[in-house]
Amino acid sequence: MRTPLLVIILTFSITIIGLVLIPGVDGNGNPYHMSFLDAVYFVSFMASTIGFGEVPYEFTYAQRLWVLFSIYISVIGWFYAIGALVALIQDKNLILELDVAKFRKKIKNLKEHFVIILGYNHATKELINRLNRDGKRIVVLDKSQEKIDELELEHFMPEVYGLRANVETPEVLRLAGIKKRNCKAVITLFDNDYKNTKIALLVKLLNNKVNIIVKSSTKEQTQHLKNLGIKNIIDPFHLIANRFYLAVSAPHLWILEQMLFGHDLYMHEHESLPNGKYVVCGYGRMGKALQESLNKSNTDCSFIDLKSAKHKAQKNSAIYGDAEDYQSLIDAGVEDAAAIIAATKDDLINLTILLTAKKINPDIYTIGRENTIDDVTIFQSAKIDRVYILEEIISEFAHRIISQPLTHQFLQIIHKKDDEWGKELIDKLKQKTCYNPEIFELRVVKSQAYALTEYLKNGNSINLGLLSRDLSDRKQRAKIHILMVKNRKEEITILPDENYCVKVSDRFLIAASEEARENFELLVNNVNEFEYITTGKELKFGLIRQLLEKN
């Protein structure tokens, strides 16, 4: 930027000096030399305008020639300077530096707990939507400016901070605030396992206290990450295979898992997997994971490996769904199979496989892998019996780790139980709550349970049995059931009994009917309602007094 400025200064200096030195004539015909101030004044409006008058006196021909010369060099100088300024404004490096400075200021002023998400794609967009609804603060880094522009166009509230940067460098992670105390998690969900592992190691070295959530694509990669000390690993293929195993071999555990995401406490007719032979098309990462689950559940199955040399050698065309592939499905036993699973990484091929299988066997149960959320309507229109959407599963799992940690831990515990345990819990939940309970978490702190926290801090004690009473009649039990308690020592109690003594900082995972949830949240926060539950008496002061007491 110095060169254009020097050009402007130089052109101004030359024209001003020339006007001062060239003699003129005043109104009386006497020799006259323009003063420095007059020269500066004249050149200032001459350089920026076309029409002007000759001041302070009419110019001589020598002065006019000099002014004519000055006009040309000043116009050229201004054009050069303006062009350089426009080029500077459009310079990508300058824009990036300005963005970095603005981003750095935002991170510095960010006082709330926040999450760093690396990469902006369909899965992370869905995750951001979920976290944003919870009011979580989010920082996004991506190497593509187009992705960052797309993020900004979403106008998330609260605002999501985004920056174009190489996420694989320590400097960028520091810039994003990884060393700040209020940084609670770093999420890397790239399709590249090597990239995810590299980032996870960087994060662990920069801040070993921050929660790291990493995507993995294979069983071996998952084990490698565990060996590195990474606890929260998302392998969508393992998750799908595990859900499939539960649906086949432990349906009550499957219902409990789905209940945590809002499902009813029973399996709908179209959700029940049939008994018999299963045909799996695709023997990649998902196919191999499904093979383990099918073998574990002693399910008869056959596989069609679309990438195998044998299959490719048999095909004369590059089109899937033609007569050759029709015959391949028949050879695999689709005609008498109970179900078919399309597990390739191409949504169109998966859809073609399932529709072709339906033509061969109209009664076959269809299960499809959907790689991207964009294709949801297509699969819905095809009336596929069960669809596993990878991006939705990934975002759902990551969201649960961050916003519902007790739910995530309870789910891991469920997977270690047998189906009989699941059946007993479902029967108990149906009896004590309802057929479609809401699942929520609550911590005994002032911000979430004011009345209960104050009661305990005053030296009082209360058990879960009393806390589970109905607000309308304390002699009756509310439609609520405590699934899990985690105390301040991180000790977990599954299905605590009514004699469990509640303590400050306890965290509860609760199942309840919609009305019971509202009443419970009112109970633990409202002093008047809490007094009624604990003593049977109602306090006489009103809302204003309660607010004053709370403050």
C-alpha positions as CSV (number, residue, x, y, z in Angstrom):
1,M,0.0,0.0,0.0
2,R,3.0,2.3,0.4
3,T,3.7,2.6,-3.4
4,P,0.3,4.1,-4.3
5,L,0.5,6.5,-1.4
6,L,4.0,7.6,-2.6
7,V,2.7,8.1,-6.1
8,I,-0.1,10.4,-4.9
9,I,2.4,12.4,-2.7
10,L,4.9,12.6,-5.6
11,T,2.3,13.9,-8.1
12,F,1.0,16.4,-5.6
13,S,4.5,17.6,-4.8
14,I,5.5,18.0,-8.4
15,T,2.4,19.9,-9.4
16,I,2.5,22.2,-6.3
17,I,6.1,23.1,-6.7
18,G,5.6,23.8,-10.4
19,L,2.7,26.2,-9.6
20,V,4.7,28.0,-6.9
21,L,7.8,28.4,-9.2
22,I,6.1,29.4,-12.5
23,P,5.4,33.2,-12.5
24,G,2.0,34.6,-13.1
25,V,0.4,38.0,-13.5
26,D,-2.0,39.7,-11.0
27,G,-5.0,41.8,-11.8
28,N,-2.9,44.9,-12.3
29,G,-0.4,43.2,-14.7
30,N,2.3,42.9,-12.1
31,P,4.5,39.7,-11.9
32,Y,3.0,37.3,-9.3
33,H,4.1,34.0,-7.7
34,M,1.4,31.7,-6.3
35,S,1.7,31.1,-2.6
36,F,2.2,27.6,-1.3
37,L,-1.3,27.6,0.3
38,D,-2.9,28.7,-2.9
39,A,-1.0,26.0,-4.8
40,V,-2.1,23.3,-2.4
41,Y,-5.7,24.5,-2.5
42,F,-5.8,24.6,-6.3
43,V,-4.1,21.2,-6.8
44,S,-6.5,19.6,-4.2
45,F,-9.6,20.4,-6.1
46,M,-8.0,20.0,-9.5
47,A,-6.9,16.5,-8.8
48,S,-10.4,15.4,-7.7
49,T,-12.7,17.3,-10.0
50,I,-12.8,18.2,-13.7
51,G,-14.4,21.7,-13.6
52,F,-12.6,24.4,-11.7
53,G,-11.7,28.1,-11.9
54,E,-8.2,29.8,-12.1
55,V,-7.4,31.2,-8.7
56,P,-6.3,33.6,-7.3
57,Y,-5.8,35.3,-10.7
58,E,-6.2,34.3,-14.3
59,F,-3.4,32.0,-15.4
60,T,-0.7,32.8,-18.0
61,Y,-0.1,30.3,-20.8
62,A,2.9,28.9,-19.0
63,Q,0.8,28.2,-15.9
64,R,-2.0,26.7,-18.1
65,L,0.5,24.4,-19.8
66,W,1.8,23.3,-16.4
67,V,-1.8,22.7,-15.1
68,L,-2.6,20.7,-18.2
69,F,0.4,18.5,-17.5
70,S,-0.6,18.3,-13.9
71,I,-4.1,17.1,-14.7
72,Y,-2.8,14.2,-16.7
73,I,-0.2,13.0,-14.1
74,S,-2.7,13.5,-11.2
75,V,-5.4,11.5,-13.0
76,I,-3.0,8.7,-13.8
77,G,-1.8,8.8,-10.1
78,W,-5.3,8.7,-8.8
79,F,-6.3,5.8,-11.1
80,Y,-3.3,3.8,-10.0
81,A,-3.9,4.5,-6.3
82,I,-7.6,3.6,-6.5
83,G,-6.9,0.4,-8.5
84,A,-4.3,-0.6,-5.9
85,L,-6.7,0.1,-3.1
86,V,-9.5,-2.0,-4.7
87,A,-7.0,-4.8,-5.3
88,L,-5.9,-4.6,-1.7
89,I,-9.5,-4.8,-0.5
90,Q,-10.0,-7.9,-2.6
91,D,-6.8,-9.5,-1.5
92,K,-7.6,-12.9,0.0
93,N,-4.7,-12.8,2.5
94,L,-5.9,-9.4,3.8
95,I,-9.5,-10.7,4.1
96,L,-8.3,-13.7,5.9
97,E,-6.2,-11.7,8.3
98,L,-9.2,-9.4,9.0
99,D,-11.4,-12.5,9.6
100,V,-8.8,-14.0,11.9
101,A,-8.6,-10.8,13.9
102,K,-12.4,-10.6,14.2
103,F,-12.6,-14.3,15.1
104,R,-9.8,-13.9,17.7
105,K,-11.7,-11.1,19.4
106,K,-15.0,-13.2,19.4
107,I,-13.2,-16.1,21.0
108,K,-11.6,-13.9,23.6
109,N,-14.9,-12.5,24.6
110,L,-16.7,-15.9,24.7
111,K,-17.4,-16.6,28.4
112,E,-19.9,-19.4,28.1
113,H,-19.1,-23.1,27.7
114,F,-18.5,-23.9,24.0
115,V,-17.8,-26.7,21.6
116,I,-15.3,-26.7,18.7
117,I,-16.5,-28.6,15.6
118,L,-13.9,-29.3,13.0
119,G,-15.3,-29.5,9.4
120,Y,-18.7,-28.3,8.2
121,N,-20.7,-31.0,6.3
122,H,-24.1,-32.6,6.5
123,A,-23.4,-34.5,9.7
124,T,-21.9,-31.5,11.6
125,K,-24.7,-29.2,10.3
126,E,-27.3,-31.6,11.8
127,L,-25.2,-31.6,15.0
128,I,-25.0,-27.8,15.1
129,N,-28.8,-27.6,14.7
130,R,-29.3,-30.0,17.7
131,L,-26.7,-28.2,19.9
132,N,-28.0,-24.8,18.8
133,R,-31.5,-25.7,20.0
134,D,-30.0,-26.5,23.4
135,G,-28.4,-23.1,23.5
136,K,-24.9,-24.4,23.3
137,R,-22.1,-22.1,21.9
138,I,-20.3,-23.5,19.0
139,V,-17.0,-22.7,17.1
140,V,-16.6,-24.2,13.6
141,L,-13.4,-24.5,11.6
142,D,-13.2,-25.6,8.0
143,K,-10.6,-25.2,5.2
144,S,-13.2,-24.2,2.7
145,Q,-14.4,-20.6,2.5
146,E,-17.6,-21.7,0.7
147,K,-18.5,-23.9,3.7
148,I,-17.9,-21.0,6.1
149,D,-20.0,-18.7,4.0
150,E,-22.7,-21.4,4.0
151,L,-22.5,-21.6,7.7
152,E,-22.9,-17.8,8.1
153,L,-26.0,-17.8,5.8
154,E,-27.7,-20.2,8.3
155,H,-27.9,-17.3,10.8
156,F,-27.8,-19.6,13.9
157,M,-29.0,-18.2,17.2
158,P,-27.0,-18.0,19.4
159,E,-24.3,-17.1,16.8
160,V,-22.0,-19.9,15.6
161,Y,-18.4,-18.6,15.1
162,G,-16.8,-19.9,11.9
163,L,-13.3,-19.5,10.4
164,R,-11.6,-20.8,7.3
165,A,-8.4,-22.5,8.5
166,N,-6.4,-25.7,8.4
167,V,-7.7,-27.7,11.3
168,E,-4.7,-29.9,11.4
169,T,-2.3,-27.3,12.9
170,P,-1.9,-26.5,16.6
171,E,-1.9,-22.7,15.9
172,V,-5.4,-22.9,14.5
173,L,-6.7,-25.0,17.4
174,R,-5.2,-22.5,19.9
175,L,-6.8,-19.7,18.0
176,A,-10.2,-21.5,18.3
177,G,-9.8,-21.4,22.1
178,I,-8.9,-25.0,22.8
179,K,-6.8,-23.9,25.8
180,K,-9.7,-21.9,27.3
181,R,-11.3,-23.4,30.5
182,N,-14.7,-23.0,29.0
183,C,-13.9,-25.2,26.0
184,K,-15.7,-28.4,26.8
185,A,-15.4,-30.5,23.7
186,V,-13.7,-30.9,20.3
187,I,-15.5,-32.9,17.6
188,T,-13.8,-34.3,14.5
189,L,-16.2,-36.2,12.2
190,F,-14.2,-36.3,8.9
191,D,-14.5,-39.4,6.7
192,N,-10.7,-39.7,6.7
193,D,-9.7,-41.9,9.7
194,Y,-6.0,-40.8,9.5
195,K,-7.1,-37.1,9.7
196,N,-9.4,-37.7,12.6
197,T,-6.6,-39.6,14.5
198,K,-4.0,-36.8,13.8
199,I,-6.4,-34.2,15.1
200,A,-7.4,-36.2,18.2
201,L,-3.7,-36.5,19.1
202,L,-3.1,-32.8,18.6
203,V,-6.1,-32.0,20.8
204,K,-5.0,-34.4,23.5
205,L,-1.5,-32.9,23.6
206,L,-2.9,-29.3,23.6
207,N,-5.5,-29.9,26.3
208,N,-5.9,-33.3,27.8
209,K,-8.8,-32.2,29.9
210,V,-11.1,-31.4,27.0
211,N,-13.7,-34.0,25.8
212,I,-12.7,-35.4,22.4
213,I,-15.3,-36.9,20.1
214,V,-13.9,-38.7,17.1
215,K,-15.4,-40.6,14.2
216,S,-14.0,-44.0,13.3
217,S,-14.9,-46.2,10.3
218,T,-13.5,-49.6,11.3
219,K,-13.2,-51.9,14.3
220,E,-9.4,-51.7,14.1
221,Q,-9.4,-47.9,14.0
222,T,-11.7,-47.8,17.0
223,Q,-9.3,-50.0,19.0
224,H,-6.4,-47.8,17.9
225,L,-8.1,-44.7,19.2
226,K,-9.0,-46.4,22.5
227,N,-5.3,-47.3,22.9
228,L,-4.5,-43.6,22.5
229,G,-6.8,-42.8,25.4
230,I,-9.8,-41.5,23.3
231,K,-13.0,-42.4,25.1
232,N,-15.8,-41.0,22.9
233,I,-15.5,-42.8,19.5
234,I,-18.3,-42.8,17.0
235,D,-18.3,-45.8,14.6
236,P,-21.6,-45.5,12.7
237,F,-21.2,-49.0,11.2
238,H,-20.7,-50.6,14.6
239,L,-23.7,-48.6,16.0
240,I,-25.9,-49.8,13.1
241,A,-24.7,-53.4,13.5
242,N,-25.3,-53.3,17.3
243,R,-28.8,-51.9,16.8
244,F,-29.5,-54.6,14.3
245,Y,-28.2,-57.3,16.7
246,L,-30.5,-55.9,19.5
247,A,-33.5,-55.8,17.2
248,V,-32.9,-59.5,16.2
249,S,-31.7,-61.0,19.5
250,A,-32.7,-58.6,22.3
251,P,-35.8,-56.7,21.2
252,H,-36.5,-55.3,24.7
253,L,-33.1,-53.8,24.9
254,W,-33.7,-52.4,21.4
255,I,-36.9,-50.8,22.7
256,L,-35.0,-49.3,25.7
257,E,-32.4,-47.8,23.4
258,Q,-35.0,-46.3,21.1
259,M,-36.9,-45.0,24.1
260,L,-33.9,-42.8,24.9
261,F,-34.6,-41.0,21.6
262,G,-38.4,-40.6,22.1
263,H,-39.6,-44.1,20.9
264,D,-42.7,-45.7,22.5
265,L,-42.2,-48.6,24.9
266,Y,-43.2,-51.2,22.4
267,M,-42.0,-52.4,19.0
268,H,-44.3,-51.4,16.1
269,E,-45.2,-54.1,13.6
270,H,-43.1,-52.7,10.8
271,E,-40.1,-52.5,13.1
272,S,-40.0,-56.2,14.1
273,L,-37.3,-58.0,12.1
274,P,-38.4,-61.2,10.5
275,N,-36.9,-64.6,11.2
276,G,-35.2,-66.4,8.3
277,K,-32.4,-65.8,5.8
278,Y,-30.9,-62.4,5.3
279,V,-29.2,-61.3,2.1
280,V,-26.6,-58.4,2.4
281,C,-25.5,-56.5,-0.6
282,G,-22.1,-54.8,0.0
283,Y,-19.2,-56.2,1.9
284,G,-17.4,-53.0,2.9
285,R,-17.2,-51.5,6.3
286,M,-20.9,-51.8,7.1
287,G,-21.2,-55.2,5.5
288,K,-18.4,-56.6,7.7
289,A,-19.9,-55.1,10.8
290,L,-23.3,-56.6,10.0
291,Q,-21.6,-60.0,9.4
292,E,-20.4,-60.0,13.0
293,S,-23.9,-59.1,14.3
294,L,-25.6,-61.7,12.1
295,N,-23.2,-64.4,13.1
296,K,-23.5,-63.4,16.8
297,S,-27.3,-63.8,16.6
298,N,-27.0,-67.1,14.6
299,T,-28.9,-65.6,11.7
300,D,-28.6,-67.4,8.3
301,C,-27.1,-64.9,5.8
302,S,-25.4,-64.5,2.5
303,F,-23.3,-61.7,1.1
304,I,-23.0,-60.1,-2.4
305,D,-19.7,-58.2,-2.6
306,L,-20.2,-55.7,-5.4
307,K,-16.5,-54.8,-5.3
308,S,-15.1,-58.3,-5.6
309,A,-13.1,-59.3,-8.6
310,K,-15.4,-62.2,-9.2
311,H,-18.5,-60.0,-9.3
312,K,-16.9,-57.4,-11.6
313,A,-15.6,-60.1,-13.9
314,Q,-19.2,-61.5,-14.3
315,K,-20.6,-58.1,-15.1
316,N,-20.6,-57.0,-18.7
317,S,-22.1,-53.6,-18.0
318,A,-21.4,-50.7,-15.6
319,I,-25.1,-50.2,-14.8
320,Y,-26.5,-51.6,-11.6
321,G,-30.0,-53.1,-11.7
322,D,-29.8,-54.7,-15.1
323,A,-30.5,-58.3,-16.0
324,E,-27.1,-59.5,-14.7
325,D,-27.7,-58.0,-11.2
326,Y,-31.3,-59.3,-11.2
327,Q,-29.9,-62.8,-11.6
328,S,-27.2,-62.1,-8.9
329,L,-30.0,-61.4,-6.4
330,I,-31.8,-64.6,-7.4
331,D,-28.6,-66.6,-7.1
332,A,-28.1,-65.1,-3.6
333,G,-31.4,-66.5,-2.5
334,V,-33.6,-63.3,-2.5
335,E,-36.7,-65.3,-3.7
336,D,-37.0,-67.2,-0.4
337,A,-35.1,-64.7,1.9
338,A,-36.8,-63.0,4.8
339,A,-34.9,-59.7,4.5
340,I,-32.4,-57.9,2.3
341,I,-29.9,-55.3,3.4
342,A,-28.4,-52.8,1.0
343,A,-25.2,-51.6,2.6
344,T,-23.1,-49.9,-0.1
345,K,-21.8,-46.4,0.0
346,D,-24.0,-45.3,-2.9
347,D,-27.5,-44.4,-2.1
348,L,-28.8,-44.9,-5.6
349,I,-27.4,-48.4,-5.8
350,N,-28.9,-49.2,-2.4
351,L,-32.3,-48.0,-3.6
352,T,-32.0,-50.0,-6.8
353,I,-31.0,-53.1,-4.9
354,L,-34.0,-52.9,-2.6
355,L,-36.5,-52.1,-5.4
356,T,-35.2,-54.9,-7.5
357,A,-35.4,-57.3,-4.6
358,K,-39.1,-56.3,-4.0
359,K,-39.8,-57.2,-7.6
360,I,-38.4,-60.7,-7.1
361,N,-39.9,-61.2,-3.7
362,P,-42.8,-58.7,-2.8
363,D,-42.9,-60.0,0.8
364,I,-39.2,-59.4,1.5
365,Y,-38.3,-57.1,4.4
366,T,-36.1,-54.2,3.1
367,I,-33.3,-52.5,5.0
368,G,-31.3,-49.7,3.5
369,R,-28.2,-47.7,4.3
370,E,-28.6,-44.0,3.6
371,N,-25.4,-42.2,3.4
372,T,-26.6,-38.6,3.4
373,I,-29.6,-36.8,4.9
374,D,-30.3,-35.2,1.5
375,D,-31.8,-38.4,0.2
376,V,-34.4,-38.9,3.0
377,T,-37.5,-38.1,0.9
378,I,-36.4,-40.5,-1.8
379,F,-36.1,-43.4,0.6
380,Q,-39.4,-42.5,2.2
381,S,-41.1,-42.5,-1.2
382,A,-39.7,-45.9,-1.9
383,K,-41.4,-47.3,1.3
384,I,-38.3,-49.0,2.6
385,D,-39.1,-50.9,5.8
386,R,-36.1,-49.7,7.8
387,V,-33.5,-47.1,6.9
388,Y,-30.2,-46.3,8.7
389,I,-29.1,-42.8,7.9
390,L,-25.3,-42.5,8.7
391,E,-25.2,-38.7,9.1
392,E,-28.2,-38.7,11.4
393,I,-26.7,-41.5,13.5
394,I,-23.4,-39.7,13.8
395,S,-24.9,-36.3,14.8
396,E,-27.4,-38.0,17.1
397,F,-24.6,-39.9,18.9
398,A,-22.3,-36.8,19.2
399,H,-25.2,-34.7,20.5
400,R,-26.0,-37.2,23.2
401,I,-22.4,-37.3,24.4
402,I,-22.4,-33.5,24.8
403,S,-25.9,-32.6,25.9
404,Q,-27.1,-35.8,27.5
405,P,-24.1,-37.5,29.0
406,L,-26.1,-39.6,31.5
407,T,-28.3,-40.9,28.6
408,H,-25.1,-41.8,26.8
409,Q,-23.8,-43.7,29.8
410,F,-27.1,-45.4,30.5
411,L,-27.1,-46.6,26.9
412,Q,-23.7,-48.2,27.3
413,I,-24.9,-50.0,30.4
414,I,-28.0,-51.3,28.5
415,H,-25.8,-53.0,25.9
416,K,-24.2,-55.0,28.7
417,K,-27.5,-56.3,30.0
418,D,-29.6,-59.3,28.8
419,D,-33.0,-59.1,27.2
420,E,-34.8,-60.4,30.4
421,W,-33.4,-57.4,32.3
422,G,-34.7,-55.1,29.5
423,K,-38.2,-56.7,29.7
424,E,-38.4,-56.2,33.4
425,L,-37.5,-52.6,33.1
426,I,-40.0,-52.0,30.3
427,D,-42.8,-53.5,32.4
428,K,-41.8,-51.4,35.3
429,L,-41.7,-48.2,33.2
430,K,-45.1,-49.0,31.7
431,Q,-46.5,-49.5,35.2
432,K,-44.9,-46.5,36.9
433,T,-44.9,-43.9,34.0
434,C,-46.6,-44.4,30.7
435,Y,-46.2,-46.1,27.3
436,N,-44.2,-43.2,25.8
437,P,-42.2,-41.6,28.7
438,E,-40.1,-38.5,28.2
439,I,-36.4,-38.9,29.1
440,F,-34.6,-35.9,30.7
441,E,-31.6,-35.1,32.9
442,L,-31.5,-32.9,36.0
443,R,-28.7,-31.9,38.3
444,V,-29.2,-30.8,41.9
445,V,-27.8,-27.3,41.6
446,K,-29.6,-23.9,42.0
447,S,-29.9,-23.2,38.3
448,Q,-31.8,-26.5,37.8
449,A,-33.4,-27.3,41.1
450,Y,-33.4,-24.2,43.3
451,A,-35.9,-25.3,46.1
452,L,-34.3,-28.8,46.4
453,T,-30.7,-27.4,46.5
454,E,-31.6,-24.8,49.2
455,Y,-33.4,-27.5,51.2
456,L,-30.3,-29.8,51.2
457,K,-27.9,-26.9,51.9
458,N,-29.8,-26.1,55.0
459,G,-28.9,-29.5,56.5
460,N,-32.1,-31.3,55.6
461,S,-32.3,-34.7,53.8
462,I,-34.8,-36.2,51.4
463,N,-35.1,-39.5,49.6
464,L,-36.3,-40.3,46.1
465,G,-39.5,-41.8,47.4
466,L,-40.6,-38.5,48.9
467,L,-39.3,-36.6,45.8
468,S,-41.4,-38.8,43.5
469,R,-44.7,-37.8,45.1
470,D,-47.6,-36.3,43.1
471,L,-48.0,-32.5,43.4
472,S,-51.8,-32.8,43.4
473,D,-51.8,-35.4,46.2
474,R,-48.6,-36.1,48.1
475,K,-50.0,-39.5,49.2
476,Q,-50.0,-40.6,45.6
477,R,-46.9,-41.5,43.5
478,A,-46.2,-39.4,40.4
479,K,-45.7,-41.1,37.1
480,I,-42.0,-40.8,37.3
481,H,-39.1,-43.3,37.5
482,I,-35.4,-42.6,38.2
483,L,-33.2,-44.6,35.8
484,M,-29.8,-43.6,37.0
485,V,-28.0,-41.4,39.5
486,K,-24.5,-40.1,39.3
487,N,-23.0,-38.3,42.3
488,R,-20.2,-35.7,42.6
489,K,-17.6,-38.6,42.9
490,E,-18.7,-39.9,39.5
491,E,-20.2,-43.0,41.1
492,I,-23.2,-44.4,39.2
493,T,-26.3,-46.1,40.7
494,I,-28.6,-47.8,38.2
495,L,-32.3,-47.9,39.0
496,P,-31.9,-46.5,42.6
497,D,-34.5,-47.5,45.1
498,E,-36.8,-45.0,46.9
499,N,-34.6,-44.9,50.0
500,Y,-31.7,-43.3,48.0
501,C,-30.7,-40.1,49.9
502,V,-30.4,-37.2,47.5
503,K,-27.4,-34.9,47.7
504,V,-26.3,-31.6,46.2
505,S,-24.6,-32.0,42.8
506,D,-26.3,-35.4,42.1
507,R,-27.3,-35.9,38.5
508,F,-30.5,-37.8,37.6
509,L,-31.6,-39.5,34.5
510,I,-35.4,-39.6,34.7
511,A,-38.3,-41.2,32.8
512,A,-41.7,-39.6,33.2
513,S,-45.0,-38.8,31.6
514,E,-45.2,-35.3,30.1
515,E,-47.3,-34.0,33.0
516,A,-45.1,-35.7,35.6
517,R,-42.0,-34.1,34.1
518,E,-43.5,-30.6,34.2
519,N,-44.7,-31.2,37.8
520,F,-41.3,-32.6,38.9
521,E,-39.4,-29.6,37.4
522,L,-41.9,-27.3,39.2
523,L,-41.5,-29.2,42.5
524,V,-37.7,-29.0,42.7
525,N,-37.7,-25.3,41.8
526,N,-40.7,-23.9,43.6
527,V,-40.4,-23.4,47.4
528,N,-44.2,-23.5,47.9
529,E,-44.6,-26.8,46.1
530,F,-41.6,-28.3,47.7
531,E,-42.9,-27.4,51.2
532,Y,-46.1,-29.2,50.4
533,I,-44.3,-32.4,49.3
534,T,-42.0,-32.4,52.4
535,T,-44.5,-31.3,55.1
536,G,-48.0,-31.5,53.6
537,K,-48.4,-27.8,54.2
538,E,-48.5,-24.9,51.7
539,L,-46.7,-21.7,52.3
540,K,-48.9,-18.6,52.2
541,F,-46.6,-16.1,50.5
542,G,-46.9,-15.4,46.9
543,L,-44.8,-15.2,43.8
544,I,-43.1,-11.9,44.6
545,R,-41.9,-13.2,47.9
546,Q,-40.6,-16.4,46.3
547,L,-38.6,-14.3,43.8
548,L,-37.2,-12.2,46.6
549,E,-36.2,-15.3,48.6
550,K,-34.6,-16.8,45.5
551,N,-32.4,-13.8,44.9
